[in-house]
């Protein structure tokens, strides 16, 4: 974050049922342990769900910008990790019409943002199963201190919706196991009034107009965390092509935005090709950007393959969000305590981009940032290796996070440092990782003990002495 035609038609969304129609009685499932309502993330204990591993989401999203209403159908394919008599899904505020497990209607109850699903039979450990949820309503964004005091999630615009969900807002628009530790592949099918464009992750599989609606089918074949999914809708000018290195690129820009001096398409292409040399091969099938007129969202987000920008502030903002495709999207934190693995690395990439362009070295950027913050500043009071929920996106996590990497580079030398970065992205490609694993790899590659360095820069308060 930086702040036949019928054969390809998406499944028809069922009309929302009345509460009375949904309150039917099914035979009770055999007794078996329930799945946990969350994975136990220390910052968001009820996010994600225990007892199963999400494998694939097939999302159908039908949106009416005039009213803000979303009608959705989600089919989740999962694997049981224990015998399951019931399991949970995360869904915030939207009303559920029906749930089926393996094609059979299932009982469900709701407590706040948790949906408890009881299938007609016990799901056995290791068994693959499908869950289809039909739901609808008017999604609302989340707020609070976490994302720079801004709203985030499903945010209505003048002509559609801007969707940026870090850390916990994916479940405001689709039922899911909404935690970065449970990644899956995706098909995302969007329909909206004709003339609007729906942009999502991966590559565009198909698009057509029918009965006054425009349809878009996107597919992300690589594992993706829920918070990185988007279904942004609006009027866009679209430019496609390939980077000089041959990576497909898709950039959608709100035509109302001034062109300015930032060539999003050209800079994205150049940054992708450069980072592919520094961080290892680009991990996804396509790259690009979504640039929307969203003045109420004071941030950009590294949505997988298509970073979303409420306003592109600079070339280094693009360098930051594209770096996240390696650090955060392909290699995703095991839990939200490990957010430094996202923001510290992407922020350091901004310094590396300036270094690459000959503007300023990372050495000079580090020392300027260090000098600009007095010892009594609150900047030095955040333990960025465990920054706590409400300050997980504090500026210190970004800038002090980048400082940590520069200190590491100076300690182990350029040769080891620039071996470490692609080794890290290769070792955990498409998976999840934590800070301890990065430290272990850094020590292995450098042949040095580095515990003191990381303890000082990640886990202590106060302004450290310069190396």
C-alpha positions in Angstrom: 0.0 0.0 0.0 1.1 3.7 -0.5 -1.8 4.4 0.1 -21.8 -20.2 -26.9 -22.9 -16.9 -25.5 -24.8 -18.8 -22.8 -21.7 -20.9 -22.1 -19.7 -17.9 -21.2 -22.4 -16.0 -19.3 -21.7 -15.8 -15.5 -24.0 -17.7 -13.3 -27.3 -15.8 -12.8 -27.5 -14.2 -9.4 -30.6 -15.2 -7.4 -32.9 -12.5 -6.1 -32.5 -11.8 -2.4 -34.9 -13.9 -0.4 -37.0 -12.7 2.6 -35.9 -13.7 6.0 -38.9 -16.0 6.3 -38.0 -17.8 3.1 -34.5 -18.5 4.3 -35.5 -19.8 7.6 -36.2 -23.4 6.6 -35.1 -26.5 8.6 -32.6 -29.1 7.5 -31.6 -32.4 9.2 -28.8 -31.8 11.6 -25.3 -32.9 10.4 -23.5 -35.6 12.3 -21.6 -34.4 15.3 -18.0 -33.4 14.5 -15.7 -30.6 15.6 -16.4 -27.1 14.3 -13.8 -25.1 12.5 -12.4 -22.1 14.4 -13.9 -18.7 13.7 -10.5 -17.2 13.0 -6.9 -18.1 12.5 -5.7 -16.3 15.6 -3.9 -13.4 14.0 -2.8 -11.3 17.0 -4.1 -8.1 15.4 -7.4 -9.6 13.9 -8.2 -12.7 15.9 -11.4 -13.5 14.0 -10.1 -12.9 10.5 -9.7 -16.1 8.4 -11.2 -19.4 9.4 -9.9 -22.6 10.9 -10.6 -26.1 9.6 -10.1 -25.6 5.9 -7.7 -24.2 3.3 -9.2 -22.0 0.6 -8.1 -23.1 -2.9 -10.1 -21.1 -5.4 -12.7 -18.4 -5.4 -15.2 -18.0 -8.3 -16.8 -14.6 -7.7 -19.8 -13.2 -9.5 -20.4 -9.5 -8.8 -23.3 -7.5 -10.2 -23.3 -3.9 -9.4 -25.8 -1.0 -9.7 -23.9 2.3 -9.3 -27.2 4.3 -9.1 -28.2 2.6 -5.9 -24.9 1.2 -4.7 -26.4 -2.3 -4.6 -24.3 -5.4 -5.1 -25.7 -8.8 -5.8 -23.1 -11.5 -5.5 -22.5 -15.2 -5.9 -19.3 -16.7 -4.5 -18.2 -20.3 -5.0 -15.3 -21.3 -2.8 -13.4 -24.5 -3.4 -11.5 -25.6 -0.3 -9.8 -28.5 1.4 -10.8 -29.6 4.9 -7.8 -29.6 7.3 -9.8 -31.5 10.0 -13.1 -33.3 10.2 -15.7 -30.5 10.0 -19.2 -30.6 11.3 -19.4 -26.8 10.6 -17.1 -24.0 9.5 -17.0 -20.2 9.3 -16.9 -17.6 6.6 -16.1 -13.9 7.0 -18.8 -11.5 5.6 -19.5 -8.0 6.8 -23.0 -6.6 6.8 -24.3 -8.0 3.5 -27.3 -10.3 3.7 -27.0 -14.0 2.8 -29.8 -15.6 0.8 -28.7 -19.2 0.6 -25.6 -21.4 1.1 -24.9 -24.8 -0.6 -22.1 -27.2 0.2 -21.3 -29.6 -2.6 -24.6 -28.7 -4.3 -26.8 -29.3 -1.3 -28.5 -26.6 0.8 -26.8 -26.1 4.1 -27.9 -24.5 7.4 -26.3 -21.2 8.3 -26.4 -18.8 11.2 -24.8 -15.4 11.7 -23.1 -13.6 14.6 -21.7 -10.2 13.6 -19.2 -10.7 10.7 -19.1 -14.5 11.1 -21.3 -16.9 9.1 -21.4 -20.4 10.6 -22.2 -23.0 7.9 -23.4 -26.5 8.8 -23.4 -28.9 5.9 -25.7 -32.0 5.7 -22.8 -34.3 6.4 -19.4 -34.2 8.1 -16.6 -33.0 5.8 -13.6 -35.4 6.3 -10.0 -34.2 6.8 -8.3 -33.9 3.4 -11.6 -33.7 1.5 -12.1 -31.1 -1.2 -15.5 -29.4 -1.1 -17.3 -26.4 -2.6 -19.4 -23.7 -0.9 -21.7 -21.5 -2.9 -23.0 -18.4 -1.2 -25.7 -16.1 -2.7 -25.8 -12.7 -1.0 -26.5 -9.0 -1.6 -26.9 -5.5 -0.2 -25.0 -2.2 -0.2 -21.4 -2.7 0.7 -19.9 0.0 3.0 -16.3 1.0 3.4 -14.4 0.6 6.7 -12.7 3.4 8.5 -10.7 4.1 11.6 -7.1 4.8 12.3 -5.5 1.8 10.5 -5.3 3.1 6.9 -4.1 6.7 7.5 -7.5 7.6 8.9 -9.0 7.1 5.5 -12.0 5.0 4.4 -11.0 1.8 2.7 -12.5 -1.3 1.1 -15.6 -0.9 -1.2 -15.7 2.8 -1.8 -18.4 4.3 -4.0 -17.4 6.8 -6.7 -19.3 9.1 -9.0 -19.5 6.4 -11.7 -18.8 3.1 -10.0 -16.6 1.8 -7.2 -13.0 1.9 -6.1 -12.0 -1.3 -4.3 -8.8 -1.4 -2.1 -9.1 -3.8 0.9 -6.0 -3.9 3.0 -6.1 -5.2 5.7 -9.5 -6.5 6.5 -12.1 -5.2 4.0 -12.3 -8.0 1.4 -15.2 -9.5 3.4 -17.2 -6.3 2.9 -17.9 -7.5 -0.7 -17.5 -11.2 -0.8 -17.6 -14.1 1.8 -14.2 -15.5 2.3 -11.4 -16.6 4.6 -10.3 -13.1 4.9 -6.7 -13.4 6.1 -3.4 -13.2 4.2 -2.3 -16.6 5.4 -5.0 -18.3 3.3 -4.2 -17.6 -0.3 -6.1 -18.9 -3.3 -6.6 -18.5 -7.0 -9.5 -16.5 -8.5 -12.0 -16.1 -11.2 -13.7 -12.7 -10.8 -16.8 -12.0 -13.0 -18.1 -8.4 -12.9 -21.2 -6.9 -14.6 -22.2 -3.3 -14.5 -24.3 -0.9 -16.6 -23.1 -0.8 -20.3 -20.4 1.7 -20.9 -18.6 1.1 -17.6 -15.5 -1.1 -17.3 -14.8 -3.7 -14.6 -11.1 -4.2 -13.8 -9.8 -6.9 -11.6 -6.7 -9.1 -11.0 -4.9 -11.3 -13.4 -5.8 -11.4 -17.1 -9.0 -10.5 -18.9 -10.5 -13.8 -20.1 -13.6 -12.4 -21.8 -15.8 -9.4 -22.1 -19.1 -8.6 -23.8 -22.2 -6.4 -23.7 -25.7 -7.8 -23.3 -29.1 -6.4 -22.3 -27.7 -3.1 -21.3 -25.0 -4.6 -19.2 -21.2 -4.9 -19.7 -19.6 -8.2 -18.5 -15.9 -8.8 -17.6 -14.3 -12.1 -16.6 -10.9 -11.9 -15.0 -8.7 -14.8 -13.9 -5.8 -14.8 -11.5 -4.0 -18.1 -11.8 -1.4 -17.5 -9.0 -2.3 -17.6 -5.3 -3.6 -14.3 -3.9 -4.5 -13.0 -0.5 -8.0 -11.7 -0.1 -7.0 -8.2 0.7 -5.3 -8.0 -2.7 -8.5 -8.7 -4.7 -10.3 -5.8 -6.5 -13.4 -5.3 -8.6 -13.0 -1.6 -9.5 -15.7 -0.3 -11.8 -16.1 3.0 -13.6 -15.4 4.9 -16.9 -11.9 4.2 -17.9 -9.5 4.7 -20.8 -7.7 1.4 -21.3 -4.2 1.0 -22.8 -2.7 -2.5 -23.3 0.5 -3.8 -24.7 3.7 -5.4 -23.3 6.7 -4.0 -21.4 10.0 -3.9 -23.3 10.8 -7.1 -21.4 7.7 -8.8 -22.8 5.3 -8.8 -19.8 1.7 -8.0 -20.8 0.4 -4.7 -19.3 -3.1 -3.3 -18.8 -3.6 0.3 -17.5 -7.1 1.7 -16.9 -7.2 5.5 -16.2 -10.2 7.6 -15.3 -10.5 10.1 -18.3 -11.4 12.9 -15.9 -8.0 12.9 -14.3 -5.4 15.4 -15.6 -2.6 13.8 -17.5 0.1 15.5 -15.5 3.7 14.6 -15.7 3.4 10.9 -14.6 3.2 8.5 -17.5 1.6 5.6 -15.5 1.9 3.1 -18.4 5.5 3.9 -19.3 6.7 4.1 -15.8 5.0 0.9 -14.8 6.6 -0.9 -17.8 10.1 0.4 -16.9 9.8 -0.4 -13.2 8.5 -3.9 -13.8 11.4 -4.7 -16.1 14.0 -3.2 -13.7 12.6 -5.0 -10.6 12.6 -8.2 -12.6 16.4 -7.9 -12.7 16.8 -6.9 -9.0 14.2 -9.0 -7.2 13.9 -12.0 -9.5 11.5 -12.9 -12.3 8.1 -11.1 -12.2 5.8 -13.6 -10.5 2.6 -13.0 -12.4 1.1 -13.2 -15.9 0.3 -9.5 -16.3 1.1 -6.1 -14.8 -0.7 -2.8 -15.0 -2.6 -0.1 -13.0 -6.0 1.3 -12.1 -6.0 5.1 -11.7 -9.3 6.4 -10.5 -10.7 9.8 -9.4 -11.2 9.0 -5.7 -10.4 12.1 -3.6 -11.6 10.5 -0.4 -9.0 7.7 -0.6 -5.6 9.1 0.4 -3.6 6.1 -0.6 -2.7 3.6 -3.3 -2.7 -0.2 -2.9 -0.7 -3.0 -4.4 -3.7 -5.0 -5.6 -2.2 -8.1 -7.3 -1.1 -7.4 -10.9 -3.1 -4.1 -11.0 -2.1 -1.6 -8.3 -4.9 0.9 -7.7 -4.0 4.6 -7.4 -6.5 7.2 -6.1 -4.0 9.7 -7.4 -0.5 9.0 -8.7 1.7 11.4 -6.7 5.0 10.5 -8.1 7.1 8.0 -10.1 8.4 6.5 -6.8 4.8 5.8 -5.7 4.6 3.5 -8.8 8.0 2.0 -8.0 6.7 1.3 -4.4 3.5 -0.4 -5.5 5.1 -2.5 -8.2 7.8 -3.6 -5.7 4.9 -5.0 -3.6 4.2 -7.5 -6.4 7.2 -9.4 -5.1 7.1 -8.2 -1.4 3.6 -8.6 -0.2 1.8 -10.1 -3.1 3.9 -13.1 -4.2 5.7 -13.4 -0.8 2.9 -12.5 1.7 3.2 -12.1 5.5 2.2 -15.0 7.6 0.2 -12.6 9.8 -0.2 -8.9 10.1 2.6 -8.5 12.7 5.0 -9.1 9.8 3.8 -6.1 7.8 7.5 -4.8 7.7 8.1 -7.5 5.0 5.7 -5.5 2.8 6.1 -1.9 3.6 9.8 -1.7 4.6 10.8 -3.5 1.4 8.6 -1.5 -0.9 9.7 1.8 0.7 13.4 0.7 0.3 12.5 0.0 -3.3 11.7 3.7 -3.7 15.3 4.5 -2.6 16.6 1.9 -5.0 14.6 3.4 -7.8 16.1 6.9 -7.2 19.5 5.2 -7.1 18.8 3.5 -10.4 17.7 6.8 -11.9 20.8 8.6 -10.6 18.7 11.0 -8.5 20.0 10.0 -5.0 21.7 7.0 -3.5 20.0 4.8 -0.9 22.9 5.7 1.4 22.0 9.4 1.2 18.3 8.8 1.4 18.8 6.9 4.6 20.9 9.5 6.3 18.6 12.3 5.2 15.6 10.4 6.7 17.5 9.6 9.9 18.7 13.3 10.4 15.2 14.6 9.8 13.7 12.8 12.8 14.9 13.9 16.3 15.4 11.3 19.0 12.3 12.5 20.9 10.1 12.0 17.9 7.3 9.4 18.1 8.6 8.0 14.9 11.2 6.1 17.0 8.6 4.7 19.5 7.0 2.1 17.1 8.5 -1.4 17.2 8.2 -2.0 13.5 8.8 -5.8 13.8 5.5 -5.9 15.8 3.9 -2.5 15.3 0.4 -3.2 16.8 -2.9 -3.1 15.0 -3.7 0.6 14.9 -0.2 1.6 14.0 0.6 -1.3 11.6 0.7 1.3 8.7 2.5 4.0 10.7 5.0 6.0 8.7 7.8 4.4 10.8 6.9 1.0 9.4 7.6 2.4 6.0 10.6 4.6 6.5 12.3 3.0 9.5 11.6 -0.3 7.7 13.6 1.0 4.7 16.3 2.2 7.1 16.7 -1.3 8.4 17.4 -2.7 5.0 20.0 0.0 4.3 21.7 -0.8 7.6 21.6 -4.5 6.6 23.1 -3.7 3.1 25.9 -1.7 4.7 26.6 -4.5 7.2 26.7 -7.5 4.7 27.8 -5.6 1.6 26.2 -5.2 -1.8 27.1 -8.6 -3.2 25.4 -10.5 -0.4 22.5 -8.0 -0.2 21.6 -8.2 -3.8 21.8 -12.0 -3.6 19.5 -12.0 -0.6 16.6 -10.2 -2.2 15.9 -12.5 -5.2 16.7 -15.5 -3.0 14.0 -14.4 -0.6 11.4 -14.0 -3.3 12.3 -17.3 -4.9 12.3 -19.3 -1.6 8.8 -18.1 -0.7 7.3 -17.5 -4.1 3.4 -17.6 -3.9 3.6 -18.4 -0.2 3.7 -16.9 3.2 6.6 -16.0 5.4 7.7 -14.2 8.6 10.5 -11.9 9.7 12.3 -14.8 11.5 12.7 -16.6 8.2 14.1 -13.5 6.5 16.7 -13.1 9.3 17.7 -16.7 9.0 18.2 -16.4 5.2 20.1 -13.1 5.6 22.5 -14.9 8.1 22.9 -17.9 5.8 23.7 -15.8 2.7 26.0 -13.4 4.5 27.6 -15.8 6.8 27.2 -13.3 9.7 25.3 -13.2 12.9 22.7 -10.4 12.5 20.5 -10.7 15.5 21.8 -7.5 17.1 21.0 -5.5 13.9 17.4 -6.7 13.6 16.8 -6.4 17.3 17.9 -2.8 17.4 16.1 -1.7 14.2 13.0 -3.8 14.3 12.2 -4.5 18.0 13.5 -1.6 20.1 12.3 1.9 20.7 14.5 5.0 20.6 16.7 6.4 17.9 19.6 3.9 17.2 23.1 5.1 16.6 24.2 5.2 13.0 26.2 2.1 11.9 
